[in-house]
Amino acid sequence: MEEFNNRRRKPTGKVFTEGYNPQRIERLKSIIRDFHHQGKKKRYCVLVDGEMVVSVNSDYRNFDNYKRYMMGHTQSIEVRMFFGESPNCNRHIFHTNPHGLNGAPQKDVEDRIKEALEKQRMENEITFLQSEVKRKNKKLKQFKALQAELDEKKIDIKELITKGMELYGQFNASKNGSLPSGTVQGTPQAEVEIEAEPETKSDRHYAEMKQQYSEKELEKALKTWEIFTAYPQLRGEFTELVNQKINNHGEA
């Protein structure tokens, strides 16, 4: 029984043998790359003429390094695909034939290797550019969302001025004892009664201002004050502007 337990376990896995086929080798590389993109690992190694030229790893970007060792007299290329962390694997052996690499001029082999490496370089560059496009699209999406949020918070200046003019018109009409036609919506002009009010401190102050400032300057001041009254959320900016005017012209 002890002798049976000490026996070496026979490796499991299959051996696939075929002629040299670049498309089939590329397919094995694609399997390793797909595992990588899924966040998983597919361990492998590559041997040329029985010598391991790409050690056991799971990075598909190392796969094509075997091409540096392909020569005109190369007899076989072997790719081992391991099962998880186990030493067991499937072996894919590609034998060259008289119409493949065997006996081919060295220059032809080098040209084919350069072509394969250039193709790999282009694939890596395309992958990088695709990741950059995704990153920039994400940034652009965030910028558009922020821009939309800012647009919602913008104040319509034209609407603000129009509303201020309407309020000023109503105020001016009440001061003069009459209302412009259509100023008070839904109330016929004939039904509006104007009652004389006793002179107030504001009236006296307004009369004093009329003596100090021109009619045009007073109209501008009233427009600004009406807009400030209609939109109290702008109090900070209006207050700062009013304070500056007071400092420039004396006590208001």
C-alpha positions as CSV (number, residue, x, y, z in Angstrom):
1,M,0.0,0.0,0.0
2,E,2.8,2.4,0.9
3,E,4.6,1.6,-2.3
4,F,1.4,2.4,-4.2
5,N,1.0,5.8,-2.4
6,N,4.6,6.7,-3.2
7,R,4.1,6.2,-6.9
8,R,4.3,9.4,-8.9
9,R,0.9,10.5,-10.1
10,K,0.6,10.4,-13.9
11,P,0.2,13.9,-15.4
12,T,-3.2,14.6,-16.9
13,G,-3.9,16.5,-20.1
14,K,-3.9,15.9,-23.8
15,V,-1.3,16.3,-26.5
16,F,-2.4,17.9,-29.8
17,T,0.1,17.6,-32.7
18,E,-0.3,19.3,-36.1
19,G,1.6,21.2,-38.7
20,Y,2.8,24.7,-38.2
21,N,-0.2,26.9,-38.3
22,P,0.1,30.6,-37.2
23,Q,-3.7,31.0,-37.0
24,R,-4.0,28.2,-34.5
25,I,-1.1,29.6,-32.4
26,E,-2.8,33.0,-32.4
27,R,-6.0,31.4,-31.3
28,L,-4.3,30.0,-28.2
29,K,-3.0,33.5,-27.5
30,S,-6.5,34.9,-27.8
31,I,-7.7,32.4,-25.1
32,I,-5.1,33.7,-22.7
33,R,-6.0,37.4,-23.6
34,D,-9.7,36.7,-23.0
35,F,-9.0,35.3,-19.6
36,H,-7.0,38.4,-18.8
37,H,-9.8,40.8,-19.9
38,Q,-12.2,38.8,-17.6
39,G,-9.9,39.4,-14.6
40,K,-8.8,35.8,-14.6
41,K,-5.5,34.0,-15.2
42,K,-4.6,31.4,-17.8
43,R,-1.1,30.1,-17.2
44,Y,0.9,29.0,-20.2
45,C,4.5,28.6,-21.5
46,V,6.0,28.3,-25.0
47,L,8.8,26.1,-26.1
48,V,10.8,26.2,-29.4
49,D,12.6,23.0,-30.4
50,G,12.1,21.7,-26.8
51,E,13.5,24.7,-25.1
52,M,11.3,26.9,-22.9
53,V,11.6,30.4,-24.3
54,V,8.6,31.9,-22.6
55,S,8.4,30.8,-19.0
56,V,5.2,29.9,-17.2
57,N,3.1,33.1,-16.7
58,S,-0.4,34.4,-17.4
59,D,0.3,37.7,-19.3
60,Y,-0.7,37.4,-22.9
61,R,1.7,40.3,-23.8
62,N,4.6,37.9,-23.3
63,F,3.3,35.3,-25.7
64,D,4.9,36.5,-28.9
65,N,8.4,36.6,-27.4
66,Y,8.8,33.1,-28.7
67,K,9.1,34.5,-32.3
68,R,12.5,35.8,-31.5
69,Y,13.8,32.3,-31.3
70,M,12.3,31.0,-34.6
71,M,15.0,30.2,-37.1
72,G,15.1,28.7,-40.6
73,H,15.9,25.2,-39.1
74,T,13.2,25.4,-36.4
75,Q,11.5,22.0,-36.0
76,S,8.7,22.6,-33.5
77,I,6.8,25.1,-31.5
78,E,5.0,23.9,-28.4
79,V,2.4,25.8,-26.3
80,R,1.4,24.4,-22.9
81,M,-1.9,25.6,-21.5
82,F,-2.1,24.8,-17.7
83,F,-5.2,23.9,-15.6
84,G,-5.4,26.7,-13.0
85,E,-2.4,26.4,-10.6
86,S,-1.9,22.7,-11.4
87,P,1.2,21.5,-13.2
88,N,-1.1,19.5,-15.5
89,C,-1.7,21.0,-19.0
90,N,-2.7,20.5,-22.6
91,R,0.2,20.5,-25.0
92,H,-0.2,22.0,-28.4
93,I,2.8,20.9,-30.6
94,F,3.2,22.5,-34.0
95,H,5.7,20.8,-36.3
96,T,7.3,22.6,-39.2
97,N,7.3,20.8,-42.6
98,P,9.2,21.2,-45.8
99,H,6.8,23.8,-46.9
100,G,7.0,25.7,-43.6
101,L,10.0,27.1,-41.8
102,N,12.3,24.1,-42.2
103,G,14.8,24.9,-44.9
104,A,13.5,28.4,-45.5
105,P,16.1,31.2,-46.1
106,Q,17.0,33.0,-42.9
107,K,16.0,36.4,-44.3
108,D,12.5,35.1,-45.0
109,V,12.1,33.9,-41.4
110,E,13.3,37.2,-40.0
111,D,10.9,39.1,-42.2
112,R,8.0,37.0,-41.0
113,I,9.1,37.5,-37.4
114,K,9.3,41.3,-37.9
115,E,5.9,41.3,-39.5
116,A,4.4,39.4,-36.5
117,L,6.0,41.7,-34.0
118,E,4.8,44.8,-35.9
119,K,1.3,43.4,-35.8
120,Q,1.5,42.9,-32.1
121,R,2.8,46.4,-31.6
122,M,-0.1,47.8,-33.5
123,E,-2.6,45.7,-31.5
124,N,-1.1,47.0,-28.3
125,E,-1.3,50.6,-29.6
126,I,-5.0,50.1,-30.6
127,T,-5.8,48.7,-27.2
128,F,-4.2,51.7,-25.5
129,L,-6.0,54.2,-27.7
130,Q,-9.3,52.5,-27.0
131,S,-8.8,52.8,-23.3
132,E,-7.9,56.5,-23.8
133,V,-11.1,57.1,-25.7
134,K,-13.2,55.5,-23.0
135,R,-11.5,57.6,-20.3
136,K,-12.0,60.8,-22.3
137,N,-15.6,60.0,-23.0
138,K,-16.2,59.5,-19.3
139,K,-14.7,62.9,-18.6
140,L,-16.8,64.5,-21.3
141,K,-19.9,62.9,-19.9
142,Q,-19.1,64.3,-16.4
143,F,-18.5,67.8,-18.0
144,K,-21.8,67.8,-19.8
145,A,-23.6,66.8,-16.6
146,L,-21.9,69.7,-14.7
147,Q,-22.7,72.1,-17.6
148,A,-26.4,71.1,-17.5
149,E,-26.5,71.7,-13.8
150,L,-24.9,75.2,-14.1
151,D,-27.4,76.0,-16.9
152,E,-30.3,75.3,-14.6
153,K,-29.0,77.7,-12.0
154,K,-28.4,80.6,-14.5
155,I,-30.5,83.6,-14.0
156,D,-32.3,84.9,-17.1
157,I,-31.1,88.5,-17.2
158,K,-33.6,89.6,-19.9
159,E,-36.5,88.2,-17.8
160,L,-35.1,89.9,-14.7
161,I,-34.9,93.3,-16.4
162,T,-38.4,92.9,-17.9
163,K,-39.9,92.0,-14.5
164,G,-38.1,95.0,-13.0
165,M,-39.5,97.4,-15.6
166,E,-43.0,96.1,-14.9
167,L,-42.6,96.7,-11.2
168,Y,-41.2,100.1,-11.8
169,G,-44.1,101.0,-14.1
170,Q,-46.6,100.0,-11.4
171,F,-44.7,101.9,-8.8
172,N,-44.5,105.0,-11.0
173,A,-48.2,104.8,-11.8
174,S,-49.1,104.7,-8.2
175,K,-46.9,107.7,-7.5
176,N,-48.5,109.7,-10.3
177,G,-52.0,108.8,-9.2
178,S,-52.9,106.8,-12.4
179,L,-52.3,103.4,-13.8
180,P,-51.2,102.7,-17.4
181,S,-53.7,100.7,-19.5
182,G,-53.2,97.0,-18.9
183,T,-50.8,97.4,-16.0
184,V,-53.0,95.6,-13.5
185,Q,-54.1,92.4,-15.1
186,G,-57.7,91.5,-14.7
187,T,-58.7,94.9,-13.2
188,P,-60.5,97.4,-15.5
189,Q,-59.0,100.9,-15.3
190,A,-62.4,102.4,-14.6
191,E,-62.8,100.4,-11.4
192,V,-59.5,101.6,-9.9
193,E,-60.0,104.2,-7.2
194,I,-57.1,106.5,-6.3
195,E,-57.1,107.8,-2.8
196,A,-54.9,110.7,-1.7
197,E,-52.5,109.7,1.0
198,P,-50.8,112.1,3.5
199,E,-47.3,113.0,2.8
200,T,-44.8,110.6,4.3
201,K,-41.2,110.8,5.2
202,S,-40.4,108.8,2.1
203,D,-42.3,111.4,0.0
204,R,-40.3,114.2,1.5
205,H,-37.1,112.2,1.0
206,Y,-38.0,111.6,-2.7
207,A,-38.8,115.3,-3.2
208,E,-35.3,116.2,-1.8
209,M,-33.7,113.7,-4.1
210,K,-35.5,115.2,-7.1
211,Q,-33.8,118.5,-6.2
212,Q,-30.3,116.9,-6.1
213,Y,-30.5,114.4,-9.0
214,S,-31.9,114.5,-12.5
215,E,-35.0,112.7,-13.5
216,K,-33.0,110.2,-15.5
217,E,-30.7,109.4,-12.6
218,L,-33.7,108.9,-10.3
219,E,-35.4,106.5,-12.8
220,K,-32.2,104.4,-12.9
221,A,-32.1,104.3,-9.1
222,L,-35.8,103.3,-8.9
223,K,-35.3,100.5,-11.5
224,T,-32.4,99.1,-9.5
225,W,-34.3,99.2,-6.2
226,E,-37.4,97.6,-7.7
227,I,-35.3,94.7,-9.1
228,F,-33.6,94.3,-5.7
229,T,-37.0,94.2,-4.0
230,A,-38.4,91.6,-6.4
231,Y,-35.4,89.4,-6.1
232,P,-34.2,89.3,-2.5
233,Q,-31.9,86.3,-3.3
234,L,-29.6,88.9,-5.0
235,R,-29.5,90.9,-1.8
236,G,-25.7,90.5,-1.4
237,E,-24.8,91.9,-4.8
238,F,-27.3,94.7,-4.7
239,T,-26.3,95.8,-1.2
240,E,-22.7,96.0,-2.2
241,L,-23.6,98.1,-5.3
242,V,-25.9,100.4,-3.2
243,N,-23.1,100.8,-0.6
244,Q,-20.7,101.8,-3.3
245,K,-23.2,104.4,-4.6
246,I,-23.7,105.8,-1.1
247,N,-19.9,106.1,-0.5
248,N,-19.6,108.0,-3.8
249,H,-22.6,110.4,-3.4
250,G,-22.9,110.8,0.3
251,E,-25.7,109.8,2.7
252,A,-28.7,108.4,0.9
